[in-house]
Amino acid sequence: MKARTSLCAIALALALAACGESGNNLSSAAANTSAPLPQIPAPNNGDWTEVVSQTPSGFRMGNPEAPVRLVEYASLACPHCKEFSEAATPALRDNYIRSGQVSWEFRHFLLNAPDVAFTVLARCQPPAAFFSTTEAMFRQQSEFFAAIDEAEGQRIGALPPEQQAEPLARAMDLDTFFARRGMPEARFSQCLSNRQNVQAVTDMTNRAMSDQQVTGTPTFYINDEKQDATIASWAALEPRLRAALGR
């Protein structure tokens, strides 16, 4: 039976049952992760980290013809995704993406109602701002959650599911976060009230579960090969990237 999810099924509670355990196992094919990588020049003396495009399920940074394609299924509400972002982003961006040898695609996977608000709003930013926005959201993840008290959460949870996203986003102070990044108030409301935006990210999660057998976050693919569940940290993932590069 095809796995399905819907906004109605996404709990408001902040328990993150689908968020995978943080893995620390190093690959048996561990490589010298400090060795320099050959550089593939970006067009017009550009920078591959500034090449960002929207994909059917998320956003990709880097050389679209890179020899190694990293896909990360992640939730902006997942603490382990936050840990990965904080540990991995500088090295992944500066050493791997910038070399042109690796591209990085972030694909959306919803865990709960707060994740709907996070994801819809992140996608309403221009593609060039997506990765810097999500990096900042991960840094402030605990602050967003701490802004909601129990009574407010219960009040919002009593609303019809299709009416929860905007009041939840405001309760988490996401309106302030995005206003500081240039999003007008009218666009903030429009992004969250547009049912097509919510349906699009829900459909992405459905496809991840049914077509790619993604059951938790973070989940990684390297050149279309799914990595096992222990590969959930940068310390475990980086040797796999090196092995894929033959380095």
C-alpha positions as CSV (number, residue, x, y, z in Angstrom):
1,M,0.0,0.0,0.0
2,K,1.4,3.4,-1.0
3,A,2.5,5.4,2.0
4,R,0.6,8.7,2.3
5,T,0.7,11.8,4.4
6,S,-1.4,14.9,4.7
7,L,-1.5,18.1,6.6
8,C,-4.3,16.6,8.7
9,A,-1.9,13.7,9.7
10,I,1.0,15.9,10.7
11,A,0.8,16.4,14.5
12,L,1.3,19.8,16.0
13,A,3.2,18.3,18.9
14,L,7.0,18.9,18.7
15,A,7.9,15.2,19.3
16,L,10.0,14.2,16.3
17,A,9.5,10.5,16.0
18,A,10.6,10.4,12.4
19,C,13.8,12.2,13.0
20,G,16.5,9.6,12.8
21,E,19.1,8.9,15.4
22,S,22.4,10.7,15.0
23,G,24.9,8.4,13.6
24,N,28.6,8.5,14.3
25,N,29.8,5.4,12.5
26,L,32.6,6.1,10.0
27,S,32.6,4.3,6.7
28,S,34.9,1.4,6.4
29,A,36.2,3.0,3.3
30,A,37.4,6.1,5.2
31,A,39.6,8.3,3.2
32,N,42.0,11.1,3.7
33,T,39.4,13.9,4.1
34,S,42.0,16.6,4.1
35,A,43.4,15.8,0.7
36,P,42.7,18.7,-1.8
37,L,40.2,18.0,-4.6
38,P,40.8,18.7,-8.3
39,Q,38.9,21.9,-9.3
40,I,36.3,22.0,-12.0
41,P,36.1,25.7,-13.0
42,A,32.7,27.3,-12.9
43,P,31.5,29.2,-16.0
44,N,32.7,32.8,-16.4
45,N,35.2,32.5,-13.4
46,G,32.1,32.0,-11.2
47,D,31.6,30.1,-7.9
48,W,29.7,26.8,-7.9
49,T,28.3,27.6,-4.4
50,E,26.4,30.5,-6.0
51,V,24.8,28.2,-8.6
52,V,21.5,27.3,-7.0
53,S,18.4,25.9,-8.8
54,Q,15.0,24.7,-7.8
55,T,14.3,21.0,-8.4
56,P,11.0,19.1,-8.3
57,S,11.6,18.1,-4.7
58,G,13.8,20.8,-3.3
59,F,16.9,22.9,-4.2
60,R,20.3,22.1,-5.6
61,M,23.6,23.9,-5.1
62,G,26.6,23.4,-7.3
63,N,27.7,22.0,-10.6
64,P,24.7,20.3,-12.2
65,E,27.1,17.9,-14.0
66,A,29.2,17.1,-10.9
67,P,30.7,13.6,-10.8
68,V,29.2,13.1,-7.3
69,R,25.6,14.0,-6.6
70,L,24.6,14.2,-2.9
71,V,20.9,14.2,-2.1
72,E,19.8,15.0,1.5
73,Y,16.2,14.4,2.6
74,A,15.8,16.7,5.5
75,S,13.3,18.3,7.8
76,L,13.7,21.8,9.1
77,A,12.1,20.7,12.3
78,C,14.5,17.8,12.9
79,P,17.2,18.3,15.6
80,H,19.5,15.8,13.9
81,C,19.2,17.7,10.6
82,K,20.2,20.8,12.6
83,E,23.2,19.0,14.0
84,F,24.2,17.8,10.5
85,S,23.8,21.3,9.1
86,E,25.9,22.9,11.7
87,A,28.7,20.3,11.4
88,A,28.6,19.8,7.6
89,T,27.7,23.0,5.8
90,P,31.0,24.9,5.9
91,A,33.1,22.0,4.7
92,L,30.5,20.7,2.3
93,R,30.0,24.1,0.7
94,D,33.6,25.3,0.8
95,N,35.6,22.1,0.0
96,Y,33.2,20.0,-2.0
97,I,30.6,22.1,-3.7
98,R,33.0,24.9,-4.6
99,S,35.4,22.4,-6.2
100,G,32.7,21.5,-8.8
101,Q,33.2,17.8,-7.9
102,V,30.0,17.5,-5.7
103,S,26.5,18.9,-6.0
104,W,24.1,19.0,-3.1
105,E,20.4,18.7,-3.4
106,F,18.2,19.4,-0.3
107,R,14.9,17.6,-0.6
108,H,12.0,18.4,1.7
109,F,10.5,15.8,4.1
110,L,7.8,17.0,6.5
111,L,7.6,15.7,10.0
112,N,4.9,17.8,11.7
113,A,2.8,21.0,11.5
114,P,5.7,23.3,12.5
115,D,7.7,21.8,9.6
116,V,4.9,22.8,7.2
117,A,5.3,26.4,8.1
118,F,9.1,26.2,8.0
119,T,9.2,24.6,4.6
120,V,6.6,26.6,2.8
121,L,8.2,29.9,3.9
122,A,11.8,28.7,3.0
123,R,10.5,27.9,-0.5
124,C,8.9,31.3,-0.8
125,Q,12.4,32.9,-0.7
126,P,14.3,33.3,-4.0
127,P,16.2,30.1,-4.9
128,A,19.6,31.9,-4.4
129,A,18.6,32.6,-0.8
130,F,17.4,29.1,0.0
131,F,20.5,27.5,1.5
132,S,21.5,30.5,3.6
133,T,17.9,30.8,4.8
134,T,17.7,27.1,5.8
135,E,21.1,27.3,7.5
136,A,19.9,30.3,9.6
137,M,16.6,28.4,10.4
138,F,18.6,25.4,11.7
139,R,20.7,27.7,13.9
140,Q,17.5,29.2,15.4
141,Q,15.4,26.0,15.5
142,S,15.3,25.7,19.2
143,E,14.4,29.4,19.6
144,F,11.4,28.9,17.2
145,F,10.1,26.0,19.2
146,A,10.7,27.7,22.6
147,A,8.5,30.6,21.5
148,I,5.4,28.4,21.6
149,D,3.9,27.8,25.1
150,E,1.6,24.9,25.8
151,A,-1.6,26.9,25.9
152,E,-0.9,28.5,22.6
153,G,0.0,25.2,21.0
154,Q,-3.3,23.7,22.2
155,R,-5.2,26.7,20.8
156,I,-3.6,26.4,17.4
157,G,-4.0,22.6,17.4
158,A,-7.7,23.0,17.9
159,L,-8.0,24.9,14.6
160,P,-8.8,23.0,11.3
161,P,-5.5,21.7,9.9
162,E,-5.7,23.9,6.9
163,Q,-5.8,27.0,9.2
164,Q,-2.9,26.1,11.4
165,A,0.2,27.1,9.3
166,E,0.0,30.9,9.6
167,P,-0.8,31.2,13.3
168,L,1.8,28.6,14.1
169,A,4.4,30.5,12.0
170,R,3.6,33.7,13.8
171,A,3.7,32.0,17.2
172,M,7.2,30.8,16.4
173,D,8.2,34.4,15.4
174,L,8.8,33.3,11.8
175,D,7.2,36.6,10.6
176,T,10.1,38.5,12.3
177,F,12.7,36.1,11.0
178,F,11.5,36.5,7.3
179,A,10.9,40.2,7.6
180,R,14.5,40.6,8.5
181,R,15.3,38.8,5.2
182,G,13.3,41.0,3.1
183,M,9.9,39.2,2.9
184,P,7.0,41.7,3.0
185,E,4.1,41.0,5.4
186,A,1.7,40.4,2.5
187,R,4.0,37.8,0.9
188,F,4.4,36.1,4.3
189,S,0.6,35.7,4.6
190,Q,0.1,34.7,1.0
191,C,2.8,32.0,1.1
192,L,1.2,30.3,4.1
193,S,-2.5,30.7,3.0
194,N,-1.9,29.3,-0.5
195,R,-3.1,25.7,-0.3
196,Q,-1.1,24.8,-3.4
197,N,2.1,25.6,-1.5
198,V,1.2,23.3,1.4
199,Q,0.1,20.6,-1.0
200,A,3.3,20.8,-3.0
201,V,5.5,20.1,0.1
202,T,3.1,17.4,1.3
203,D,3.4,15.7,-2.1
204,M,7.2,15.8,-1.9
205,T,7.0,13.9,1.3
206,N,4.6,11.3,-0.2
207,R,7.0,10.7,-3.1
208,A,10.0,10.4,-0.8
209,M,8.2,7.7,1.3
210,S,6.7,5.8,-1.6
211,D,9.4,6.1,-4.3
212,Q,12.6,6.4,-2.3
213,Q,11.6,4.5,0.9
214,V,12.6,7.5,3.1
215,T,11.3,7.0,6.6
216,G,13.2,9.5,8.6
217,T,15.6,12.4,8.5
218,P,18.3,13.0,7.6
219,T,18.5,10.4,4.8
220,F,21.2,10.6,2.2
221,Y,21.7,9.4,-1.4
222,I,25.1,9.5,-3.1
223,N,24.8,9.0,-6.9
224,D,21.3,7.6,-6.5
225,E,22.5,5.0,-3.9
226,K,20.7,5.2,-0.6
227,Q,23.1,5.3,2.4
228,D,22.3,3.2,5.4
229,A,20.7,4.7,8.5
230,T,24.0,5.0,10.4
231,I,25.1,7.6,7.9
232,A,23.5,10.6,9.7
233,S,26.4,12.7,10.6
234,W,29.1,14.6,8.7
235,A,31.8,12.5,10.3
236,A,30.1,9.4,8.8
237,L,29.1,10.9,5.4
238,E,32.3,12.7,4.4
239,P,34.3,9.5,3.9
240,R,31.5,8.2,1.7
241,L,31.8,11.3,-0.5
242,R,35.6,10.8,-0.7
243,A,35.1,7.2,-1.7
244,A,32.6,8.2,-4.4
245,L,35.2,10.7,-5.7
246,G,37.9,8.0,-5.6
247,R,39.8,10.2,-3.1
